[in-house]
Amino acid sequence: MSETAADPGSAYETIRVARDGAVAIVELHRPDSLNAISLDMGRELLAALRAIAADRDVGAVVLTGAGRGFSSGADLRDVSGATTQTGRPDVAGRLRDTLNPITLTLREMPQPVVAAVNGVAAGIGCAYALACDVVIAARSASLLLAFVNVALVPDGGASLLVSARGGLGRGLEMALLGEKVSAEQALAYGLVNRIEDDERLLESALDVARGLAAGPPETHAAIKRLLNEPYLEPLRRQLELEADAQAARVESDEAVEAISAFLQKRAPRFRG
């Protein structure tokens, strides 16, 4: 493997970008936080994906996470960037400017994207995994819409992507209960395409990506456009609805209490 010529991995602090022939490997790289997605990581990931999308020498992409997990979701400790009048992070701005365009780029970039889900893919990390074209999960992996556990709503497209893959019933179950879905359950639900032994995960994803990269790139791009077309406008609308809803929830008493409880490692108190 080598660093990409257009986007050397050393240019980034929170992700790594490497090349395996015509395959670009993008690794979320904040292993100490289970690759929690900070604003800086979002900006770097979006820049890298856009550069790869424009690179005609790249025929396929693998998206994975460093260490024990794919991503634990948004970094609730990250207070960088613009704030609202109440002093809280401008969640709607983050979503519209940085985090939501990542979801759309994964869907719209011409190259097929293979997710190699190691460990947990939670919150917006789950959304990014499900926005990929082929999802391969490690046997120990799990998917989790953890938003409700901190009194927030799904974002990053999760409210549409889970239902599009697994059906409305599964989407409601995951969003309302906030429980982990094992790799075996995710396969049965149609959320992931394949399960692989943990030690074989990355190599299996690379095998799939190498096969794709050896195929006809213009045909792959046309297939992605055709299959995504019925979902793109609904996805754009849903991303806007999510951003508005999340901005309202972040300012709510419920979310303030739930996030404080999460950071303090205690149970939230919503009543009394």
C-alpha positions as CSV (number, residue, x, y, z in Angstrom):
1,M,0.0,0.0,0.0
2,S,1.1,3.6,-0.6
3,E,-0.2,7.0,0.2
4,T,-2.2,8.7,-2.5
5,A,-0.4,11.1,-4.8
6,A,-3.2,13.6,-4.7
7,D,-4.0,13.3,-1.0
8,P,-1.0,12.0,1.0
9,G,-2.1,10.4,4.3
10,S,0.4,12.6,6.1
11,A,-1.7,15.7,5.1
12,Y,-4.4,14.7,7.5
13,E,-4.5,14.4,11.3
14,T,-7.7,12.5,11.9
15,I,-7.9,10.2,8.9
16,R,-5.5,8.2,6.9
17,V,-5.6,7.8,3.1
18,A,-3.6,5.1,1.3
19,R,-3.6,3.4,-2.0
20,D,-3.6,-0.3,-3.0
21,G,-3.3,-0.2,-6.7
22,A,-6.5,1.5,-8.0
23,V,-8.2,1.2,-4.6
24,A,-8.2,4.1,-2.2
25,I,-8.3,3.1,1.5
26,V,-9.8,5.8,3.8
27,E,-9.3,5.1,7.5
28,L,-11.0,7.0,10.3
29,H,-8.1,7.5,12.6
30,R,-9.0,8.6,16.2
31,P,-8.6,5.2,17.8
32,D,-8.4,6.5,21.3
33,S,-12.0,7.8,21.0
34,L,-13.3,4.8,18.9
35,N,-13.0,7.2,15.9
36,A,-15.5,9.7,17.2
37,I,-16.3,12.1,14.5
38,S,-15.1,15.6,15.4
39,L,-15.6,18.7,13.2
40,D,-12.0,18.4,12.1
41,M,-12.4,14.8,11.1
42,G,-15.6,15.6,9.2
43,R,-13.8,18.3,7.3
44,E,-10.8,16.1,6.5
45,L,-13.0,13.1,5.5
46,L,-15.1,15.3,3.2
47,A,-12.0,16.8,1.5
48,A,-10.5,13.3,1.0
49,L,-13.6,11.8,-0.4
50,R,-14.1,14.7,-2.8
51,A,-10.5,14.4,-4.0
52,I,-10.9,10.7,-4.5
53,A,-14.1,11.2,-6.4
54,A,-12.3,13.4,-8.9
55,D,-9.3,11.0,-9.3
56,R,-9.8,8.9,-12.4
57,D,-7.0,6.6,-11.3
58,V,-9.1,5.4,-8.4
59,G,-11.6,2.6,-9.3
60,A,-13.0,1.8,-5.8
61,V,-12.8,2.9,-2.2
62,V,-12.6,1.1,1.1
63,L,-13.8,3.0,4.2
64,T,-12.9,1.6,7.6
65,G,-11.9,2.6,11.1
66,A,-8.6,2.3,13.0
67,G,-8.4,0.2,16.1
68,R,-11.3,-1.4,17.9
69,G,-14.2,0.3,16.1
70,F,-15.5,1.8,12.9
71,S,-16.8,4.9,14.6
72,S,-18.6,5.7,17.9
73,G,-20.5,8.5,16.2
74,A,-20.3,12.3,16.7
75,D,-17.8,13.5,19.3
76,L,-20.0,15.0,22.0
77,R,-16.9,16.6,23.6
78,D,-16.0,18.6,20.5
79,V,-17.0,22.2,21.1
80,S,-15.0,23.7,18.2
81,G,-16.6,25.7,15.4
82,A,-19.5,28.1,15.4
83,T,-22.0,28.3,18.3
84,T,-25.6,29.3,18.6
85,Q,-26.9,32.3,20.6
86,T,-27.1,30.0,23.7
87,G,-23.4,29.1,23.4
88,R,-24.0,25.5,22.2
89,P,-22.3,24.1,19.1
90,D,-24.2,25.1,15.8
91,V,-25.3,21.5,15.1
92,A,-27.4,22.5,12.1
93,G,-24.4,24.3,10.6
94,R,-22.1,21.4,11.1
95,L,-24.6,19.0,9.5
96,R,-25.3,21.2,6.5
97,D,-21.8,22.4,5.8
98,T,-19.7,19.3,6.6
99,L,-21.3,16.1,8.0
100,N,-24.3,15.7,5.6
101,P,-22.2,16.4,2.5
102,I,-20.1,13.3,3.5
103,T,-23.2,11.1,3.2
104,L,-24.1,12.6,-0.2
105,T,-20.6,12.3,-1.5
106,L,-20.5,8.6,-0.6
107,R,-23.7,8.1,-2.5
108,E,-22.8,10.3,-5.5
109,M,-19.1,9.7,-6.0
110,P,-18.6,7.6,-9.2
111,Q,-16.5,4.9,-7.6
112,P,-18.1,2.1,-5.6
113,V,-17.4,2.4,-1.9
114,V,-17.0,-0.7,0.3
115,A,-17.4,-0.3,4.1
116,A,-15.3,-2.5,6.3
117,V,-17.1,-2.3,9.6
118,N,-14.9,-3.2,12.4
119,G,-16.3,-3.1,15.9
120,V,-19.2,-0.6,16.6
121,A,-20.6,1.8,14.0
122,A,-22.8,4.1,16.0
123,G,-24.8,7.2,15.3
124,I,-23.5,9.2,12.3
125,G,-20.8,6.5,12.0
126,C,-23.6,4.0,11.3
127,A,-25.1,6.4,8.7
128,Y,-21.7,6.6,6.9
129,A,-21.3,2.8,6.9
130,L,-24.8,2.4,5.4
131,A,-24.2,5.1,2.9
132,C,-21.5,2.9,1.3
133,D,-22.4,0.7,-1.7
134,V,-21.3,-2.6,-0.2
135,V,-21.2,-3.1,3.6
136,I,-19.0,-5.9,5.0
137,A,-19.1,-6.3,8.7
138,A,-16.6,-8.1,11.0
139,R,-18.2,-10.9,13.0
140,S,-17.8,-8.9,16.2
141,A,-19.2,-5.7,14.6
142,S,-22.4,-4.0,15.7
143,L,-24.6,-1.2,14.4
144,L,-26.2,1.3,16.8
145,L,-28.4,4.3,16.4
146,A,-27.4,5.7,19.8
147,F,-28.9,9.2,19.3
148,V,-31.9,8.5,21.6
149,N,-29.6,7.6,24.4
150,V,-28.6,11.3,24.6
151,A,-32.1,12.6,23.7
152,L,-31.2,13.4,20.1
153,V,-32.6,12.3,16.8
154,P,-30.9,10.4,13.9
155,D,-28.8,12.5,11.6
156,G,-26.3,12.1,8.7
157,G,-29.1,10.4,6.8
158,A,-29.6,7.6,9.3
159,S,-33.3,8.1,9.5
160,L,-33.6,7.2,5.8
161,L,-30.7,4.9,5.2
162,V,-31.6,2.3,7.9
163,S,-35.2,2.2,6.7
164,A,-34.1,2.0,3.0
165,R,-31.9,-1.0,3.8
166,G,-33.9,-2.8,6.5
167,G,-37.4,-1.4,6.3
168,L,-39.4,1.1,8.4
169,G,-40.0,-1.4,11.2
170,R,-36.2,-2.0,11.7
171,G,-35.5,1.7,11.4
172,L,-38.1,2.6,14.1
173,E,-36.8,-0.2,16.4
174,M,-33.2,0.9,16.1
175,A,-33.9,4.6,16.5
176,L,-36.4,4.3,19.4
177,L,-34.6,1.6,21.4
178,G,-31.0,2.6,20.8
179,E,-29.8,-0.9,21.1
180,K,-26.9,-2.6,19.5
181,V,-27.6,-4.8,16.4
182,S,-25.1,-7.6,16.0
183,A,-23.5,-8.4,12.7
184,E,-25.6,-11.5,12.4
185,Q,-28.8,-9.5,13.0
186,A,-27.7,-6.8,10.6
187,L,-27.1,-9.4,7.9
188,A,-30.6,-10.9,8.5
189,Y,-32.1,-7.4,8.5
190,G,-30.4,-6.5,5.2
191,L,-28.4,-3.7,6.7
192,V,-25.0,-5.3,5.7
193,N,-24.2,-7.4,2.7
194,R,-21.7,-9.8,4.2
195,I,-20.0,-10.9,7.4
196,E,-16.3,-11.8,7.6
197,D,-14.1,-13.1,10.4
198,D,-12.5,-10.2,12.2
199,E,-8.9,-11.1,11.1
200,R,-10.1,-11.3,7.5
201,L,-12.2,-8.2,7.4
202,L,-9.9,-5.7,5.7
203,E,-8.5,-8.2,3.2
204,S,-12.0,-9.3,2.3
205,A,-13.1,-5.7,1.7
206,L,-9.9,-5.1,-0.3
207,D,-10.6,-8.2,-2.4
208,V,-14.1,-6.9,-3.3
209,A,-12.7,-3.4,-4.0
210,R,-9.9,-4.8,-6.2
211,G,-12.5,-6.7,-8.2
212,L,-14.5,-3.5,-8.6
213,A,-11.5,-1.4,-9.5
214,A,-10.6,-3.9,-12.3
215,G,-14.1,-3.4,-13.8
216,P,-15.5,-0.8,-16.1
217,P,-15.4,2.6,-14.3
218,E,-18.0,4.4,-16.4
219,T,-20.4,1.5,-16.1
220,H,-20.0,1.4,-12.4
221,A,-20.7,5.2,-12.2
222,A,-23.8,4.8,-14.4
223,I,-25.0,1.9,-12.2
224,K,-24.6,4.0,-9.0
225,R,-26.4,7.0,-10.6
226,L,-29.3,4.8,-11.7
227,L,-29.8,2.9,-8.5
228,N,-29.4,6.0,-6.3
229,E,-31.6,8.3,-8.4
230,P,-34.9,7.3,-6.6
231,Y,-33.3,8.0,-3.2
232,L,-31.2,11.1,-3.7
233,E,-33.9,13.8,-3.5
234,P,-35.6,12.1,-0.5
235,L,-32.1,11.8,1.1
236,R,-31.4,15.5,0.6
237,R,-34.8,16.4,2.0
238,Q,-34.3,14.1,4.9
239,L,-30.9,15.5,5.7
240,E,-32.5,19.0,5.9
241,L,-35.3,17.7,8.2
242,E,-32.7,16.0,10.4
243,A,-30.6,19.1,10.6
244,D,-33.6,21.2,11.7
245,A,-34.8,18.6,14.2
246,Q,-31.3,18.0,15.6
247,A,-30.8,21.7,16.1
248,A,-34.0,21.9,18.1
249,R,-33.2,18.8,20.2
250,V,-29.7,20.0,21.1
251,E,-31.3,23.1,22.7
252,S,-33.9,21.1,24.6
253,D,-33.8,20.4,28.3
254,E,-33.9,16.7,27.6
255,A,-30.7,16.7,25.5
256,V,-28.9,19.0,27.9
257,E,-29.6,16.6,30.8
258,A,-28.9,13.4,28.7
259,I,-25.5,14.7,27.3
260,S,-24.4,15.9,30.7
261,A,-25.3,12.5,32.2
262,F,-23.4,10.8,29.4
263,L,-20.3,12.9,29.9
264,Q,-20.5,12.4,33.7
265,K,-21.2,8.6,33.3
266,R,-24.5,8.6,35.2
267,A,-28.1,7.8,34.4
268,P,-30.1,10.8,33.0
269,R,-33.0,12.1,34.9
270,F,-35.8,13.3,32.6
271,R,-38.6,13.6,35.2
272,G,-38.7,14.7,38.8
